[in-house]
Amino acid sequence: MQHDLGDLNAFVAVARARGFREAAKGSNVSASSLSEAVRRLEAQFGVRLFNRTTRSVVPTEAGERLLARLEPALREVDAALDVVNGFRDRMAGTLRLNVPVSVARLVLPSILPAFHAAYPEIRVEVMGEDSFVDVLAAGCDAGIRYDERLEQDMIAVPVGPRRQRFAAAASPAYLDARGRPEHPRDLMGHRCVRGRFASGAMPLWEFERDGESITLDPTGPLVVGPGGIMDLAIDAAVSGVGVVYLFEEWLRPHLDSGALEPVLESWWPSFSGPFLYYPGRRLVPTPLRAFLDFIRTSPVAR
C-alpha cells in the first residue's frame, strides 16, 4: 500500500504538536488541511491514529507506534533530499562532455585549467568522438560540435574561438623539390596527406579568396584518421612526405618553428568556431550550469 508523503508528514506534525491548530502554526498548511490528511491516513489504514477531544489531540497506541517508526524514516528521507539539494546549491559533481578530438586538442586546453580553478569540486570527463552522437544516449551532459553538425532541437552556446581556419602546409624541403603551388588546383599534381572520418568519408579540401571557392579531392601516399592519429599526418608532412591540410591551430607550432611552410595562405578558408550543445533549458545539472556560466563570462573561453 502506498501513502502520500505529505500526509505522513502531516501526521507527524500533528502528533508532535498535540493538535491541529498548533501544528498549523509551525507550517504553511492550514489546520483543516492537516485534519483532512490525517483522515485520509486513518481511512487507508482502517485504524484510528488520534483520540480527539475539544481540548486535546493525542495519538492512539497505533499512532504512537507509527510515530516512533516514521520519525527516523522521515529524517532519512530529508537527508536523502538534502543530498540532491546539495547538487543544486553547491557547485560540485561530474560534467561529462562529448567532443571531437580537434576540440579536445585545440579548444579545451585553454578553458579547463581556469574552469577547474574556479570550480575545484567539479570533475570533468571528456570523451573524444568525431561523429555526431546523441549526448544523452552516450551518457553525457553536453557535446561540442561545429554548427553544420548541430541538431535543430539542441540549445547551442558558443565556446572557444569564434573564427578558425583550415591551413595547408608542407616542409620546405618538399616544396623545394616539388615546387610551391600558386593556385589550389596546383595541388592536384602534389602528394597530399589525407584524413578520413570514422564513417569512412574523406573530407574535401576547400579554399576561398575574393569570393572564389574551390573544392578539391587530391590524392597522396598517406591517409590517416580519425582523431589523434592526425599527429601522424603532421609528422609525415614535416618529414617531407607531402602537403597536409588541417586546423591552423594544429599546425601553428610547426609553422612558427619553420618545420612546415604555409601553402596557399591567402586561400585558407575561415569558418565559425565550435558550440557547446545540450538538450533543453529546464533543470540543467549543476556542473553543466557552472560550465555554461563560465564560458559565457570568461575571456579564456572565447
N, C-alpha and C positions, 0 to 999 in steps of 0.2 A: 504494500500500500504506500503510495506517495503522498506526502503532505507538503503544503506550501511553507517555504522557509519563513516568509513574512508572518504567517500565522503562528509558527513556533516561536519566533522572536516576540510576538505579541504576548503569548502565554508566559514566557519567561519574564517579560517586563511587568506584567500584572502580578505574577507570583512574588517577585522581588518587592514591588511597591505595596503589596497587600491591598490593592484597589485599582479600579479602572481610571478614576479621575486622577489619582496620584501618579499612575503610570503615564497618563496622557500629558501631565505637566513636564515630564522629562523627555518627551519625544515630540515629533511633528505629526502625531496621529491623534485623532480625537478619541474620547472615551467610548463613544458609540462604535467606532471602527474596531477598537480593541475588543469590545464586548462581542461584536459580530465574529471576529476572528476566533475567539475562544469558543463560541457556539459551534462554529464550523468544525473545530477540532473535536469537541465533545460528540458531535454527530458522527464524525468519521470513526472515532474510537468506540463509540457506544458506551462511554464511561463519563461520569461527572468528574470534572477536574477541579472545580472550586465549590465550596459551600458559601453561598451568598446570603447576606442579611442586609438590612438597611444600614448597618453600622460597619460591617466588615466583609472582606472577601478573602477567604482562607483556603489554601489548597487542600483538597482531599488527600487520603493516603495515596491514591493513584497519582494525583497531581504532584505530591511531594516526591514520589519515586521518579516521575517523569522529569521533574525539575532537576533532580540530582544527576540524572544521566544526560540531560540536554545541555546544561551549563558548560561542562567541559567540551562537549561535542561542538557547540556553537563557538566556543573560544578557538577551537581548531579551524572551524570554517573562517572565522575572522582572520586568523593567522595566514591561512591559505590565500585569502583575498588580498592581504597586505603584501604578499609576495608579488602578486600580479600588479598591484598598485605601484610597487617599487619599480617595476619595469616602465611604468608610465611616467613616474615622477623623477626617477633617478636615471641619469644618462649612463646606462650600463646595458650589457647584453652582447649579442653577436649580430654583426651585419654581414650577410652573405651576398657577394657581388659576382655576377657572371659577365665576363668582359672578353673581348678579343685580345690576342697576345700583343698586338700593337699598342693597345691602351695600357695593358699591364707593363709594357716596356717603356712607353713614351709619355704617358699621362699620369698614372698613379704615383710614380716615384716622387713627383713634385708635390703631391697632395697628401699622401698618407702620413708622412712624418709629422706635419703640422696638425693633422687631424688627431693623431694619437696623442700629441702633446695637449691638445685642447680637451680630449675625451679619453683619458687614460683607462677607463673601465670598460670601454667598448672594444670588443675583439672583432677584427675584420678578417673574413675568409674570402679569398679571391679564387674563382675558378676560371681558367682560361679556355675559351671556346670561340672559334671564329664564325661558326654558323649561328643563325638566329635561333633562339630557343624560347620556350615558354618558361619564364623565370620561376613561376610558382611551381610548375611541374618539376623543375630542376632543383627545387629546394632552396631557391634564392629569394632574397627580398627585392632585388632590383638588378638591372643589367645596364651595360653601357654599350651603345652601338652608334653608328653613323645614321644620319636622317633617312637615307634611302632604304634602311633596313628596319625601320621602326613600324610597329603595328599602329593602326589608327586609333585603337581604343586605349592606348597607353598614354600616361602623362609623361612628358619629356622635359627635362631640365638641362640646360647647357652645362657642360663640365669640361674643364681643360681649355686649351687654346681654341679660339673661335675660328681661326683660319689656319689651315695646314696646306702643305704642298707635297706632291709627288715629285721625285727628283730622279734624274738619270745620271749615272757616273761610271767611270772606268778608271783603271790605273793609267798613269802617264805612260808607262812602258807599252801597254796595249795600244793606246791612242797613237803613240809614235810609230808603232809598227803597222797599224791598220788604218790610220787616218782619223781626223776629227770630223764627225758629222756636222754638216751645216744646215741640214733640214731634217725633220723627223723621218721622212721617207728614206733617208740615207741609212737608217738603222736596219732596214730590210737586208742590207748587204753586210751586216755585222753579226758577230757572235754574241747572242743575248742570253743572259741568265734569267730564267723564268720562274715564277712562283705558281703554286697550284692550291686552290681551296680544298677543304676537306670533302666537298661534294664532288671533286674531280675537275671542276671548271678551272680554266686558266684565265685570270683577269687580263684584259687587253691593256695595252699601253696607250695612254691618252696624252695629247699635247695640245696647247692652245696659245695663240698670240694674235693680238689685234683683231679679234673676232673670228679668227680661223681656228677650227678644231680638227684634229687629225687623230684617228684611232688606228693602232697597228696591232698586228698579231705576229711578232717576229719569232724567229727560231734561234736555237742555240744548243750548246753542248751539255747544258745542265738545267734540270727542273727540280725545284725543291718546294717543300711546304707540306702542311701549313705550320704556322706557329713559330716557335723559337728556332726551328731549323733554318729560318731565313738568315740567321747568322752565317750559315754555310754559304749562302749566296753572296753575302758581303765579302767573306774571306776569299771566295773564288774570284770575285772582281778585283780585290786587292792584289791577288796573285797573278792577275793578267789573263784570266780565262775569258772575260768578255764584259759587256755592259750590263749593269744592274739597274733596276727601276724600283724604287721603294719610297717610303716616307722620308722626307728630307731630314727630319729629326733623327731617324735611324742611321742615316748616312753621315750626318753632320760631323761627328768626331773624326771620321776618316777624311772628310773634305777639308776640315780645318788642319789636320796633320799633313795633308798633301799626299796621303796614301791613295786617295781617289781624287779624280779631277772631274769637275762638273761637265756634263754633256748636254748641250742644247738648253742652257739655263734659262734663257729668255722665253722658252716654250713650256717651262714647268707649270702644270695646272694647279690651281688652288681649289680648295673645297672646304665646306663647313666642318667645323670641329665636332667632336662626339657629344652625345647626350646621354644622361642617365635616365632610364625609363623604368616606370613601375606602374602597377595596376591600381587605380582608384585613389581617392584622397581621404577616404574615411578610415579612421583608426590606423594610421600609419605607425608601424612599430617604432619604438623609441630610438633604437640605433639608426634606423633609416631617417627618421625625422631629424636627428642630430646631424647626419651627413648632409641632408638637403640644406639645412640651415648653414652649414659650414661652406658648402660650395657656392651658395648664393652670396655669401658675405666676405669670404676670404680671398685676398688677392692671389694667393698661390693656386687657387682652384680655377682661375680664369686665364 
